[in-house]
């Protein structure tokens, strides 16, 4: 078997391994997206509830004034 064929066969093996790894990563990323979408939906619903609560004439919660200076995070 020529050296070029051996190298090509080795490269095929490596590429198949990379493809399998990419497929696994893609599956995990899709699961992560589903979880993030659920979290955003829950936070959106919670935000609507809070906005509704503070729009009432005698709200059970009170909106705080905005912070005068942006908070710096390092």
C-alpha positions in Angstrom: 0.0 0.0 0.0 1.5 3.4 -1.0 2.3 5.9 1.7 -0.1 8.4 0.2 -3.0 5.9 0.6 -2.0 5.3 4.2 -1.9 9.0 5.0 -5.3 9.5 3.3 -6.8 6.6 5.3 -5.5 8.1 8.5 -6.9 11.5 7.5 -10.3 9.8 6.9 -10.2 8.3 10.4 -9.4 11.7 11.9 -12.2 13.4 9.9 -14.7 10.8 11.0 -13.7 11.3 14.6 -14.1 15.1 14.2 -17.5 14.7 12.6 -18.7 12.5 15.5 -17.4 15.1 18.0 -19.1 17.9 16.1 -22.4 15.9 16.0 -22.2 15.4 19.8 -21.5 19.1 20.3 -24.3 20.1 18.0 -26.7 17.9 20.0 -25.6 19.6 23.2 -26.0 23.0 21.8 -29.5 22.3 20.6 -30.4 21.1 24.2 -28.8 24.3 25.6 -30.9 26.4 23.2 -34.1 24.7 24.3 -33.2 25.4 28.0 -32.4 29.0 27.2 -35.6 29.5 25.4 -37.5 28.1 28.4 -35.7 30.4 30.7 -36.4 33.5 28.5 -40.1 32.6 28.4 -40.2 32.2 32.1 -38.5 35.5 32.7 -40.7 37.2 30.2 -43.8 35.9 31.9 -42.5 37.0 35.3 -41.6 40.4 33.9 -45.2 40.8 32.6 -46.6 39.9 36.0 -44.4 42.5 37.7 -45.3 45.2 35.1 -49.0 44.4 35.7 -48.5 44.5 39.4 -46.8 48.0 39.4 -49.4 49.4 37.0 -52.2 48.8 39.6 -53.5 51.8 41.6 -52.1 50.3 44.8 -49.2 48.1 43.7 -47.9 45.4 46.0 -44.4 46.1 44.5 -42.7 49.4 43.8 -40.4 50.2 41.0 -37.0 51.6 42.1 -35.6 54.6 40.4 -32.8 53.9 37.9 -29.3 53.9 39.3 -27.7 57.3 38.5 -24.4 55.8 37.4 -23.9 52.6 35.5 -22.5 49.8 37.6 -19.0 48.9 36.4 -18.1 45.2 36.5 -14.6 44.0 36.0 
